[in-house]
């Protein structure tokens, strides 16, 4: 995906020095497509879901991805997406370079001819011109380049399961996954369900709300970040029909003549959720019904007052969190409300030593999921910088 943006900027000729300068301005995000129920890929705010599948892009991806600084930029963005866990990601070096410690790795392969046929069928279904021979040649070239590049080559991780789906349908692949899950259970391999119990209860509640009163025309509304792993899971409980709103003002765009059932991502702002509730209460049609469920995790909501108090008592605040974390962004904003000298970092290398000058008190805090060892590492790094 990063490679596509680079290709779009630089076309046929790659100018390395300019590319190094431009690559820092390339940002990938995902937003739920309400029509398909699946996330679309956005580059710098532009939807490129269809373009990244085109032959024009596919033919240029491998040469560009051999550049070491391109691989480094891509890996950094992919790893940031996985900071909060709860993510399924595919790619040619995901299990070996991007997430070498992933809990489950499956190396999926098929013959070049079968993969070319699948790509050909996909392009034709979208109404695009396609040549099977051209696609097959592209598949073989990409395999060769990716397998032989020096940085992050395509290879199976030693601890990955191998799934050759050459002759398997989608249903047969699902069966394969279930059978391997059962083998793990039968051999007393410990299977740990790390699903947050709060999120699990929320999923069940949304499913019940979606199925209840099936004769009533109602809207399932989720206050959350579009494309976030938790929100995607919640939307899935409604067969992709839920409406996601990210901010209170987006509530004004809904059809208030239809009944509404409002839920929330567990890490969103309690104050803004209550603002949305009040808006619906005041404006929904008398002919429609409105019900809301406060599903915000109190471990997050209850931290806010103490976090504001903590931030206000220090001259300088370093808030430690992944840049993509919804929980982290929300809590960091609480720090900024009371202390403008607050800085969001995700590792000790992001600390600007000049910020430490002329301050008497420094506070280090973080998101709900920020590990203690990382906080301590940053604390010790700050102490070292002060001594220097």
Secondary structure by P-SEA (a helix, b strand, c coil): caaaaaaaaccccccaaaaaaacccccccccccccccbbbbbccccccccccccaaaaaccccccccaaaaaaaaaaaaaaacccccccccccccccccccccccccccccaaaaaaaaaaaaaaabbbbbaaaaaaaaaaaaaaaaccccccccccccbbbbbcccccaaaaaaaaaaaaaaaaaacccccccccaaaaaaaaaaaaaaacccccccccccccccccaaaaaaaaaacccbbbbccccccccccccbbbbbbbcccccaaaaaaaaaaaaacccccbbbbbbccccaaaaaaaaaaaaaaaaccbbbbbcccccaaaaaaaaaaaaccccbbbbcccccccccccccccbbbbbbcccccaaaaaaaaaaaaaaaac
